[in-house]
Amino acid sequence: MLEKEKIHFEKTVIIGIVTQNQSEEKLTEYLDELEFLTFTAGGEVIKRFFQKMERPNPKTFLGTGKMDEINHYVKEHQIATVIFDDELSPSQQKNITKILDCKVLDRTNLILDIFAQRAETSYARTQVELAQCQYLLPRLSGMWTHLERQKGGIGMRGPGETEIETDRRIVRDRIALLKDKIKVIDKQMSVQRSNRGAMVRVALVGYTNVGKSTLMNVISKSEVFVENKLFATLDTTVRKVVIKNLPFLLSDTVGFIRKLPTQLVDSFKSTLDEVREADLLLHVVDISHPDFEDHIASVNQTLVDIKSNEKPTIMVFNKIDAYQNLTIDEDDLITEKTKRHFTLEEWKQTWMSDVGEKNALFISATHKENLETFRERVYEAVRQIHITRFPYNKFSILITRTLLKTKMKIQRTVEH
């Protein structure tokens, strides 16, 4: 038997800063997420670096001493890639690459790379390529740093500058072409949405990797791709679902994330249109994640950005099977009880009680816990929207009855 091919991960280090606006605890949360993003992209985080600063260094993001420390570590351990948690300016990225002499990425670049890996359809690939081109354009000058190493190369500077300008023009032309292509596809998708008729539309929204696709599979009995990695689903999937003979359309949308690159929000406009045009939002939350409240805030902010925050919403707290209640011994007088030690019942007594009994559900999509309650709640919400859209018209019913009576009278007259 042939041995299974081993997966080789790129050796990486990740870097962040502690500022007045970002505490060390908050940075740890961000770096945890950045490490998961790195793993999703195919990298292995060997070490983390951080520095306390009032503001990032405009030239190298970090201070000189910390850059020297990282440079020594990169050389000693043969690190292939260095990833920063914050977006780097083109000049910062260029300067850091010169110092470290290895691949330097920021959070935005990493997310774009994951999207490029995950894009399956032509539309998703077009959207990702547009975002990558918009990100790449101001950074093209850094790609020609090899020309600076040439000494006395007659004519090297001129052709170099010309080559950069040529590349910029090519990228600009490509951006214009991709935008035109997306406009055409947007029109096609808009027609598709209009052809769905007057059926109620329900959209699953939420942070990435909270179980939206798993829930979609369970409810619609479909086979949407599911994986325990960030951004497993990029393409919007729409399925017809029927609960108690009431049909509606359920769509699974791309997951949101903190510090979502603006390029992606712009290029994935049509994907987000599924959320904009939905009649009801199911905001799925991974309650087992220690930072789920921050995730909710990030999703809500994105909904504000796309002007969809006023839509009827049901909060669906998923993964209750994975929620670990960290109990504290009653005799333990040292450890302070925090939100991380709350039981589900205690959580329900917090701000969740303000959400309303009808707008908060606690389920496990994987283990199918409380799904009947979920179906009942969604059915009632969809039914209310359906009744509003197609009101009970007594006048039309009266006319129908009158016509039927008249028809019956005519039939009797003919028979006699």
C-alpha positions as a LaTeX table, in Angstrom:
\begin{tabular}{lrrr}
\hline
Residue & $x$ (\AA) & $y$ (\AA) & $z$ (\AA) \\
\hline
Met1 & 0.00 & 0.00 & 0.00 \\
Leu2 & 1.15 & 3.48 & $-0.78$ \\
Glu3 & 1.77 & 5.75 & 2.18 \\
Lys4 & $-0.53$ & 8.73 & 2.49 \\
Glu5 & 1.05 & 11.95 & 1.31 \\
Lys6 & 1.99 & 14.13 & 4.27 \\
Ile7 & 0.64 & 17.67 & 4.36 \\
His8 & 3.47 & 20.21 & 4.60 \\
Phe9 & 2.58 & 23.40 & 6.45 \\
Glu10 & 4.51 & 26.63 & 5.97 \\
Lys11 & 6.43 & 27.66 & 9.07 \\
Thr12 & 5.08 & 31.04 & 10.14 \\
Val13 & 5.22 & 33.54 & 12.96 \\
Ile14 & 2.39 & 35.95 & 13.77 \\
Ile15 & 2.77 & 39.48 & 15.10 \\
Gly16 & 0.54 & 42.04 & 16.81 \\
Ile17 & 0.75 & 45.13 & 18.97 \\
Val18 & $-0.75$ & 46.23 & 22.29 \\
Thr19 & $-2.00$ & 49.84 & 22.22 \\
Gln20 & $-4.25$ & 52.11 & 24.25 \\
Asn21 & $-7.19$ & 50.91 & 22.15 \\
Gln22 & $-6.19$ & 47.23 & 22.16 \\
Ser23 & $-5.33$ & 45.48 & 25.43 \\
Glu24 & $-3.07$ & 42.45 & 25.73 \\
Glu25 & $-6.10$ & 40.25 & 26.42 \\
Lys26 & $-7.86$ & 41.51 & 23.27 \\
Leu27 & $-4.67$ & 41.02 & 21.24 \\
Thr28 & $-4.48$ & 37.41 & 22.46 \\
Glu29 & $-8.02$ & 36.82 & 21.14 \\
Tyr30 & $-7.09$ & 38.34 & 17.77 \\
Leu31 & $-3.88$ & 36.29 & 17.54 \\
Asp32 & $-5.84$ & 33.11 & 18.38 \\
Glu33 & $-8.10$ & 33.88 & 15.43 \\
Leu34 & $-5.11$ & 34.80 & 13.24 \\
Glu35 & $-3.53$ & 31.44 & 14.08 \\
Phe36 & $-6.73$ & 29.65 & 13.02 \\
Leu37 & $-6.74$ & 31.69 & 9.80 \\
Thr38 & $-3.10$ & 30.69 & 9.21 \\
Phe39 & $-3.93$ & 27.01 & 9.75 \\
Thr40 & $-6.86$ & 27.33 & 7.33 \\
Ala41 & $-4.49$ & 28.82 & 4.72 \\
Gly42 & $-1.98$ & 25.98 & 5.18 \\
Gly43 & 0.47 & 27.43 & 7.67 \\
Glu44 & 1.82 & 26.34 & 11.06 \\
Val45 & 2.42 & 29.07 & 13.65 \\
Ile46 & 5.78 & 28.46 & 15.35 \\
Lys47 & 5.85 & 31.57 & 17.54 \\
Arg48 & 3.97 & 34.74 & 18.39 \\
Phe49 & 5.51 & 38.19 & 18.82 \\
Phe50 & 3.92 & 41.34 & 20.21 \\
Gln51 & 5.03 & 44.78 & 21.35 \\
Lys52 & 3.44 & 47.46 & 23.50 \\
Met53 & 3.32 & 50.74 & 21.57 \\
Glu54 & 1.36 & 53.99 & 21.63 \\
Arg55 & 0.99 & 53.78 & 17.85 \\
Pro56 & 2.52 & 51.65 & 15.05 \\
Asn57 & 5.88 & 52.71 & 13.62 \\
Pro58 & 5.07 & 54.37 & 10.25 \\
Lys59 & 8.14 & 52.76 & 8.62 \\
Thr60 & 8.33 & 49.23 & 10.03 \\
Phe61 & 5.14 & 48.94 & 12.13 \\
Leu62 & 7.25 & 47.68 & 15.09 \\
Gly63 & 10.21 & 49.22 & 16.88 \\
Thr64 & 13.82 & 48.64 & 15.73 \\
Gly65 & 14.70 & 46.35 & 18.66 \\
Lys66 & 11.66 & 44.11 & 18.15 \\
Met67 & 12.33 & 43.93 & 14.39 \\
Asp68 & 15.91 & 42.79 & 15.11 \\
Glu69 & 14.58 & 40.11 & 17.50 \\
Ile70 & 12.12 & 38.83 & 14.90 \\
Asn71 & 14.76 & 38.94 & 12.16 \\
His72 & 17.12 & 36.81 & 14.27 \\
Tyr73 & 14.34 & 34.28 & 15.01 \\
Val74 & 13.29 & 34.09 & 11.34 \\
Lys75 & 16.85 & 33.36 & 10.20 \\
Glu76 & 17.56 & 30.87 & 13.00 \\
His77 & 14.36 & 28.83 & 12.53 \\
Gln78 & 14.06 & 29.23 & 8.73 \\
Ile79 & 10.61 & 30.83 & 8.92 \\
Ala80 & 8.95 & 31.07 & 5.51 \\
Thr81 & 6.19 & 33.59 & 6.27 \\
Val82 & 5.62 & 36.41 & 8.74 \\
Ile83 & 2.00 & 37.51 & 9.26 \\
Phe84 & 0.88 & 40.76 & 10.92 \\
Asp85 & $-2.55$ & 40.97 & 12.57 \\
Asp86 & $-3.16$ & 44.51 & 11.30 \\
Glu87 & $-3.15$ & 45.79 & 7.73 \\
Leu88 & 0.25 & 47.07 & 6.66 \\
Ser89 & 0.71 & 50.11 & 4.44 \\
Pro90 & 2.55 & 49.47 & 1.13 \\
Ser91 & 5.70 & 51.22 & 2.45 \\
Gln92 & 5.64 & 49.25 & 5.74 \\
Gln93 & 5.30 & 45.96 & 3.87 \\
Lys94 & 8.18 & 46.91 & 1.56 \\
Asn95 & 10.48 & 47.95 & 4.43 \\
Ile96 & 9.71 & 44.87 & 6.57 \\
Thr97 & 10.31 & 42.54 & 3.60 \\
Lys98 & 13.73 & 44.15 & 3.09 \\
Ile99 & 14.68 & 43.56 & 6.73 \\
Leu100 & 13.34 & 40.02 & 7.17 \\
Asp101 & 14.02 & 38.80 & 3.62 \\
Cys102 & 10.99 & 36.47 & 3.68 \\
Lys103 & 7.32 & 36.55 & 2.72 \\
Val104 & 5.46 & 39.24 & 4.68 \\
Leu105 & 1.66 & 39.23 & 4.84 \\
Asp106 & $-0.98$ & 41.08 & 6.83 \\
Arg107 & $-4.41$ & 39.92 & 7.99 \\
Thr108 & $-6.14$ & 41.25 & 4.87 \\
Asn109 & $-3.73$ & 39.46 & 2.53 \\
Leu110 & $-4.17$ & 36.23 & 4.49 \\
Ile111 & $-7.98$ & 36.38 & 4.30 \\
Leu112 & $-7.79$ & 37.10 & 0.57 \\
Asp113 & $-5.55$ & 34.05 & 0.14 \\
Ile114 & $-8.05$ & 31.83 & 1.98 \\
Phe115 & $-10.87$ & 33.19 & $-0.16$ \\
Ala116 & $-8.83$ & 32.41 & $-3.28$ \\
Gln117 & $-8.41$ & 28.80 & $-2.08$ \\
Arg118 & $-12.09$ & 28.42 & $-1.22$ \\
Ala119 & $-13.64$ & 30.03 & $-4.31$ \\
Glu120 & $-15.35$ & 27.27 & $-6.30$ \\
Thr121 & $-17.63$ & 28.99 & $-8.80$ \\
Ser122 & $-16.64$ & 31.39 & $-11.56$ \\
Tyr123 & $-18.50$ & 34.20 & $-9.78$ \\
Ala124 & $-16.69$ & 33.65 & $-6.45$ \\
Arg125 & $-13.32$ & 33.50 & $-8.23$ \\
Thr126 & $-14.10$ & 36.76 & $-10.04$ \\
Gln127 & $-15.05$ & 38.46 & $-6.77$ \\
Val128 & $-11.88$ & 37.28 & $-5.04$ \\
Glu129 & $-9.64$ & 38.27 & $-7.96$ \\
Leu130 & $-11.14$ & 41.77 & $-7.95$ \\
Ala131 & $-10.43$ & 42.13 & $-4.22$ \\
Gln132 & $-6.86$ & 40.86 & $-4.72$ \\
Cys133 & $-6.20$ & 43.29 & $-7.57$ \\
Gln134 & $-7.52$ & 46.22 & $-5.52$ \\
Tyr135 & $-5.25$ & 45.17 & $-2.65$ \\
Leu136 & $-2.25$ & 44.61 & $-4.96$ \\
Leu137 & $-2.38$ & 47.86 & $-6.95$ \\
Pro138 & $-0.79$ & 50.24 & $-4.38$ \\
Arg139 & 1.78 & 47.58 & $-3.44$ \\
Leu140 & 3.25 & 46.88 & $-6.89$ \\
Ser141 & 6.37 & 49.00 & $-6.30$ \\
Gly142 & 7.52 & 46.52 & $-3.67$ \\
Met143 & 7.67 & 43.79 & $-6.29$ \\
Trp144 & 10.60 & 45.48 & $-8.05$ \\
Thr145 & 13.01 & 45.81 & $-5.10$ \\
His146 & 15.43 & 43.42 & $-6.86$ \\
Leu147 & 16.35 & 46.29 & $-9.21$ \\
Glu148 & 17.79 & 48.25 & $-6.28$ \\
Arg149 & 20.36 & 45.52 & $-5.71$ \\
Gln150 & 21.88 & 46.14 & $-9.16$ \\
Lys151 & 24.92 & 48.41 & $-8.96$ \\
Gly152 & 25.93 & 50.42 & $-12.00$ \\
Gly153 & 23.31 & 48.74 & $-14.15$ \\
Ile154 & 22.95 & 51.19 & $-17.02$ \\
Gly155 & 19.33 & 51.63 & $-17.97$ \\
Met156 & 18.10 & 49.52 & $-15.06$ \\
Arg157 & 16.25 & 52.33 & $-13.28$ \\
Gly158 & 14.37 & 53.50 & $-16.36$ \\
Pro159 & 13.07 & 50.08 & $-17.46$ \\
Gly160 & 12.26 & 49.33 & $-13.85$ \\
Glu161 & 10.03 & 52.34 & $-13.50$ \\
Thr162 & 8.49 & 51.62 & $-16.89$ \\
Glu163 & 7.82 & 48.03 & $-15.90$ \\
Ile164 & 6.07 & 49.13 & $-12.71$ \\
Glu165 & 3.87 & 51.58 & $-14.60$ \\
Thr166 & 3.11 & 48.91 & $-17.19$ \\
Asp167 & 2.05 & 46.51 & $-14.44$ \\
Arg168 & $-0.08$ & 49.17 & $-12.80$ \\
Arg169 & $-1.85$ & 49.82 & $-16.08$ \\
Ile170 & $-2.41$ & 46.06 & $-16.56$ \\
Val171 & $-3.86$ & 45.72 & $-13.05$ \\
Arg172 & $-6.10$ & 48.78 & $-13.52$ \\
Asp173 & $-7.38$ & 47.36 & $-16.81$ \\
Arg174 & $-7.96$ & 44.01 & $-15.11$ \\
Ile175 & $-9.92$ & 45.69 & $-12.29$ \\
Ala176 & $-12.13$ & 47.49 & $-14.82$ \\
Leu177 & $-12.69$ & 44.21 & $-16.70$ \\
Leu178 & $-13.58$ & 42.31 & $-13.52$ \\
Lys179 & $-15.98$ & 45.06 & $-12.40$ \\
Asp180 & $-17.77$ & 44.87 & $-15.76$ \\
Lys181 & $-17.92$ & 41.07 & $-15.49$ \\
Ile182 & $-19.38$ & 41.29 & $-11.98$ \\
Lys183 & $-22.00$ & 43.83 & $-13.16$ \\
Val184 & $-23.16$ & 41.34 & $-15.81$ \\
Ile185 & $-23.34$ & 38.48 & $-13.27$ \\
Asp186 & $-25.09$ & 40.78 & $-10.76$ \\
Lys187 & $-27.83$ & 41.45 & $-13.32$ \\
Gln188 & $-28.19$ & 37.72 & $-13.98$ \\
Met189 & $-28.42$ & 36.97 & $-10.24$ \\
Ser190 & $-30.90$ & 39.82 & $-9.76$ \\
Val191 & $-33.11$ & 38.26 & $-12.45$ \\
Gln192 & $-32.77$ & 34.88 & $-10.73$ \\
Arg193 & $-33.87$ & 36.41 & $-7.42$ \\
Ser194 & $-36.85$ & 38.12 & $-9.07$ \\
Asn195 & $-37.86$ & 34.82 & $-10.70$ \\
Arg196 & $-38.21$ & 33.20 & $-7.29$ \\
Gly197 & $-41.58$ & 34.84 & $-7.00$ \\
Ala198 & $-43.12$ & 36.18 & $-3.83$ \\
Met199 & $-41.85$ & 33.41 & $-1.55$ \\
Val200 & $-40.58$ & 34.50 & 1.86 \\
Arg201 & $-36.76$ & 34.65 & 1.95 \\
Val202 & $-34.80$ & 33.64 & 5.03 \\
Ala203 & $-31.02$ & 34.17 & 5.27 \\
Leu204 & $-28.53$ & 32.51 & 7.62 \\
Val205 & $-26.00$ & 35.09 & 8.80 \\
Gly206 & $-23.26$ & 34.95 & 11.39 \\
Tyr207 & $-19.57$ & 34.84 & 12.12 \\
Thr208 & $-17.46$ & 32.41 & 10.15 \\
Asn209 & $-17.35$ & 28.80 & 11.41 \\
Val210 & $-20.44$ & 29.03 & 13.66 \\
Gly211 & $-22.30$ & 26.14 & 11.98 \\
Lys212 & $-24.48$ & 27.91 & 9.40 \\
Ser213 & $-23.84$ & 25.31 & 6.70 \\
Thr214 & $-24.45$ & 22.44 & 9.12 \\
Leu215 & $-27.78$ & 23.99 & 10.09 \\
Met216 & $-28.58$ & 24.52 & 6.41 \\
Asn217 & $-27.96$ & 20.82 & 5.72 \\
Val218 & $-30.15$ & 19.69 & 8.60 \\
Ile219 & $-33.08$ & 21.99 & 7.83 \\
Ser220 & $-33.07$ & 21.74 & 4.03 \\
Lys221 & $-31.75$ & 18.14 & 3.83 \\
Ser222 & $-29.12$ & 19.30 & 1.36 \\
Glu223 & $-25.37$ & 18.70 & 1.18 \\
Val224 & $-23.62$ & 22.04 & 1.57 \\
Phe225 & $-19.85$ & 21.72 & 2.13 \\
Val226 & $-18.99$ & 21.72 & 5.84 \\
Glu227 & $-15.53$ & 21.84 & 7.44 \\
Asn228 & $-14.10$ & 23.00 & 10.77 \\
Lys229 & $-12.12$ & 25.79 & 9.15 \\
Leu230 & $-12.78$ & 29.47 & 8.60 \\
Phe231 & $-14.64$ & 30.45 & 5.42 \\
Ala232 & $-15.55$ & 26.88 & 4.42 \\
Thr233 & $-18.45$ & 28.36 & 2.42 \\
Leu234 & $-18.02$ & 31.29 & 0.04 \\
Asp235 & $-20.78$ & 30.82 & $-2.51$ \\
Thr236 & $-24.34$ & 31.57 & $-1.48$ \\
Thr237 & $-26.51$ & 28.46 & $-1.48$ \\
Val238 & $-30.30$ & 28.83 & $-1.76$ \\
Arg239 & $-32.67$ & 25.95 & $-0.99$ \\
Lys240 & $-36.45$ & 25.66 & $-0.89$ \\
Val241 & $-37.59$ & 24.55 & 2.57 \\
Val242 & $-41.09$ & 23.45 & 3.59 \\
Ile243 & $-42.29$ & 23.43 & 7.21 \\
Lys244 & $-45.91$ & 22.38 & 7.82 \\
Asn245 & $-46.77$ & 22.85 & 4.12 \\
Leu246 & $-45.44$ & 26.44 & 4.25 \\
Pro247 & $-42.62$ & 26.87 & 1.68 \\
Phe248 & $-39.86$ & 29.50 & 1.93 \\
Leu249 & $-36.35$ & 30.07 & 0.54 \\
Leu250 & $-33.37$ & 29.55 & 2.87 \\
Ser251 & $-29.95$ & 30.94 & 1.89 \\
Asp252 & $-26.56$ & 30.20 & 3.43 \\
Thr253 & $-24.27$ & 33.24 & 3.12 \\
Val254 & $-20.54$ & 33.87 & 3.51 \\
Gly255 & $-19.41$ & 34.18 & 7.14 \\
Phe256 & $-18.34$ & 37.52 & 8.60 \\
Ile257 & $-15.15$ & 38.15 & 10.55 \\
Arg258 & $-13.55$ & 40.88 & 12.62 \\
Lys259 & $-11.46$ & 43.33 & 10.59 \\
Leu260 & $-13.16$ & 42.14 & 7.39 \\
Pro261 & $-11.22$ & 43.68 & 4.46 \\
Thr262 & $-13.17$ & 46.48 & 2.77 \\
Gln263 & $-12.12$ & 45.05 & $-0.61$ \\
Leu264 & $-14.10$ & 41.89 & 0.16 \\
Val265 & $-17.19$ & 43.80 & 1.30 \\
Asp266 & $-17.15$ & 45.70 & $-2.02$ \\
Ser267 & $-16.46$ & 42.73 & $-4.28$ \\
Phe268 & $-18.93$ & 40.43 & $-2.50$ \\
Lys269 & $-21.76$ & 42.96 & $-2.89$ \\
Ser270 & $-24.03$ & 40.54 & $-4.77$ \\
Thr271 & $-23.46$ & 37.78 & $-2.23$ \\
Leu272 & $-24.48$ & 40.20 & 0.51 \\
Asp273 & $-27.54$ & 41.14 & $-1.57$ \\
Glu274 & $-29.04$ & 37.83 & $-0.41$ \\
Val275 & $-28.94$ & 39.31 & 3.09 \\
Arg276 & $-30.24$ & 42.71 & 1.95 \\
Glu277 & $-33.24$ & 41.17 & 0.18 \\
Ala278 & $-34.09$ & 38.65 & 2.91 \\
Asp279 & $-37.37$ & 39.01 & 4.81 \\
Leu280 & $-36.02$ & 37.27 & 7.93 \\
Leu281 & $-32.48$ & 36.83 & 9.29 \\
Leu282 & $-31.36$ & 33.85 & 11.36 \\
His283 & $-28.29$ & 35.15 & 13.21 \\
Val284 & $-26.34$ & 31.98 & 14.09 \\
Val285 & $-23.91$ & 32.25 & 17.02 \\
Asp286 & $-21.35$ & 29.72 & 18.30 \\
Ile287 & $-22.10$ & 29.97 & 22.02 \\
Ser288 & $-19.21$ & 27.62 & 22.81 \\
His289 & $-16.71$ & 30.22 & 21.58 \\
Pro290 & $-15.33$ & 32.34 & 24.46 \\
Asp291 & $-15.60$ & 35.53 & 22.36 \\
Phe292 & $-19.08$ & 34.97 & 20.95 \\
Glu293 & $-20.30$ & 38.35 & 22.21 \\
Asp294 & $-17.61$ & 40.09 & 20.15 \\
His295 & $-18.63$ & 37.95 & 17.17 \\
Ile296 & $-22.24$ & 39.13 & 17.56 \\
Ala297 & $-21.04$ & 42.76 & 17.65 \\
Ser298 & $-18.94$ & 42.24 & 14.49 \\
Val299 & $-21.86$ & 40.71 & 12.59 \\
Asn300 & $-24.23$ & 43.45 & 13.76 \\
Gln301 & $-21.76$ & 46.10 & 12.58 \\
Thr302 & $-21.53$ & 44.45 & 9.16 \\
Leu303 & $-25.34$ & 44.36 & 8.99 \\
Val304 & $-25.33$ & 48.10 & 9.74 \\
Asp305 & $-22.76$ & 48.65 & 6.97 \\
Ile306 & $-24.97$ & 46.90 & 4.40 \\
Lys307 & $-28.13$ & 48.55 & 5.81 \\
Ser308 & $-29.77$ & 45.30 & 6.93 \\
Asn309 & $-29.79$ & 45.81 & 10.71 \\
Glu310 & $-33.51$ & 46.68 & 10.88 \\
Lys311 & $-34.73$ & 43.32 & 9.50 \\
Pro312 & $-36.66$ & 40.84 & 11.70 \\
Thr313 & $-34.01$ & 38.65 & 13.32 \\
Ile314 & $-33.98$ & 35.44 & 15.36 \\
Met315 & $-30.83$ & 34.79 & 17.40 \\
Val316 & $-29.85$ & 31.12 & 17.08 \\
Phe317 & $-27.26$ & 30.10 & 19.68 \\
Asn318 & $-25.68$ & 26.98 & 18.20 \\
Lys319 & $-23.23$ & 24.35 & 19.53 \\
Ile320 & $-24.79$ & 24.05 & 22.99 \\
Asp321 & $-23.34$ & 20.51 & 23.02 \\
Ala322 & $-19.82$ & 21.95 & 22.88 \\
Tyr323 & $-20.46$ & 24.63 & 25.49 \\
Gln324 & $-18.24$ & 23.89 & 28.46 \\
Asn325 & $-19.51$ & 25.20 & 31.78 \\
Leu326 & $-16.42$ & 25.93 & 33.88 \\
Thr327 & $-17.71$ & 25.51 & 37.42 \\
Ile328 & $-16.00$ & 27.03 & 40.43 \\
Asp329 & $-15.84$ & 25.30 & 43.76 \\
Glu330 & $-18.06$ & 27.12 & 46.27 \\
Asp331 & $-15.19$ & 26.98 & 48.79 \\
Asp332 & $-12.86$ & 28.68 & 46.31 \\
Leu333 & $-12.67$ & 32.26 & 47.53 \\
Ile334 & $-9.81$ & 33.27 & 45.21 \\
Thr335 & $-11.16$ & 32.65 & 41.72 \\
Glu336 & $-13.60$ & 35.30 & 40.60 \\
Lys337 & $-16.62$ & 34.03 & 38.68 \\
Thr338 & $-16.80$ & 35.63 & 35.24 \\
Lys339 & $-19.03$ & 35.22 & 32.18 \\
Arg340 & $-16.85$ & 32.31 & 31.07 \\
His341 & $-18.23$ & 30.31 & 34.00 \\
Phe342 & $-21.91$ & 31.00 & 33.23 \\
Thr343 & $-24.32$ & 28.15 & 32.66 \\
Leu344 & $-26.75$ & 28.40 & 29.75 \\
Glu345 & $-29.52$ & 29.28 & 32.20 \\
Glu346 & $-27.41$ & 32.10 & 33.65 \\
Trp347 & $-26.68$ & 33.38 & 30.14 \\
Lys348 & $-30.41$ & 33.47 & 29.42 \\
Gln349 & $-30.86$ & 35.83 & 32.39 \\
Thr350 & $-28.34$ & 38.35 & 31.03 \\
Trp351 & $-28.81$ & 40.62 & 27.98 \\
Met352 & $-30.22$ & 37.57 & 26.15 \\
Ser353 & $-33.47$ & 38.02 & 28.05 \\
Asp354 & $-33.82$ & 41.44 & 26.35 \\
Val355 & $-33.74$ & 39.72 & 22.95 \\
Gly356 & $-37.14$ & 38.22 & 23.74 \\
Glu357 & $-38.36$ & 34.68 & 24.22 \\
Lys358 & $-39.46$ & 34.38 & 20.58 \\
Asn359 & $-36.20$ & 35.77 & 19.20 \\
Ala360 & $-33.62$ & 33.58 & 20.98 \\
Leu361 & $-33.08$ & 29.86 & 20.43 \\
Phe362 & $-30.51$ & 27.44 & 21.84 \\
Ile363 & $-29.74$ & 24.47 & 19.60 \\
Ser364 & $-27.13$ & 21.97 & 18.46 \\
Ala365 & $-27.24$ & 21.50 & 14.69 \\
Thr366 & $-24.74$ & 18.63 & 14.83 \\
His367 & $-26.63$ & 16.65 & 17.51 \\
Lys368 & $-30.06$ & 17.93 & 16.37 \\
Glu369 & $-30.98$ & 19.23 & 19.83 \\
Asn370 & $-34.04$ & 21.54 & 20.08 \\
Leu371 & $-34.50$ & 21.50 & 16.31 \\
Glu372 & $-38.26$ & 20.99 & 16.64 \\
Thr373 & $-38.48$ & 24.20 & 18.68 \\
Phe374 & $-36.30$ & 25.87 & 16.04 \\
Arg375 & $-38.60$ & 24.73 & 13.20 \\
Glu376 & $-41.71$ & 25.85 & 15.10 \\
Arg377 & $-40.24$ & 29.30 & 15.79 \\
Val378 & $-39.09$ & 29.79 & 12.18 \\
Tyr379 & $-42.47$ & 28.58 & 10.90 \\
Glu380 & $-44.32$ & 31.15 & 13.03 \\
Ala381 & $-42.02$ & 33.97 & 11.88 \\
Val382 & $-42.33$ & 33.01 & 8.20 \\
Arg383 & $-46.10$ & 32.61 & 8.58 \\
Gln384 & $-46.45$ & 36.14 & 9.99 \\
Ile385 & $-44.47$ & 37.57 & 7.06 \\
His386 & $-46.58$ & 35.49 & 4.64 \\
Ile387 & $-49.84$ & 36.78 & 6.17 \\
Thr388 & $-48.58$ & 40.38 & 5.94 \\
Arg389 & $-47.63$ & 39.89 & 2.30 \\
Phe390 & $-50.87$ & 38.10 & 1.37 \\
Pro391 & $-53.54$ & 39.55 & 3.70 \\
Tyr392 & $-56.84$ & 37.76 & 4.29 \\
Asn393 & $-59.11$ & 39.55 & 1.83 \\
Lys394 & $-62.79$ & 39.14 & 2.81 \\
Phe395 & $-63.96$ & 41.14 & $-0.19$ \\
Ser396 & $-62.26$ & 38.80 & $-2.71$ \\
Ile397 & $-63.65$ & 35.75 & $-0.88$ \\
Leu398 & $-67.18$ & 37.29 & $-0.97$ \\
Ile399 & $-66.87$ & 37.86 & $-4.72$ \\
Thr400 & $-65.69$ & 34.26 & $-5.24$ \\
Arg401 & $-68.65$ & 32.89 & $-3.26$ \\
Thr402 & $-71.10$ & 35.10 & $-5.21$ \\
Leu403 & $-69.69$ & 33.87 & $-8.52$ \\
Leu404 & $-69.96$ & 30.25 & $-7.39$ \\
Lys405 & $-73.61$ & 30.75 & $-6.34$ \\
Thr406 & $-74.43$ & 32.40 & $-9.68$ \\
Lys407 & $-72.76$ & 29.54 & $-11.56$ \\
Met408 & $-74.77$ & 26.99 & $-9.59$ \\
Lys409 & $-78.04$ & 28.85 & $-10.31$ \\
Ile410 & $-77.27$ & 28.90 & $-14.04$ \\
Gln411 & $-76.54$ & 25.14 & $-13.99$ \\
Arg412 & $-79.87$ & 24.43 & $-12.23$ \\
Thr413 & $-81.78$ & 26.60 & $-14.74$ \\
Val414 & $-80.17$ & 24.72 & $-17.63$ \\
Glu415 & $-81.01$ & 21.34 & $-16.04$ \\
His416 & $-84.67$ & 22.31 & $-15.62$ \\
\hline
\end{tabular}
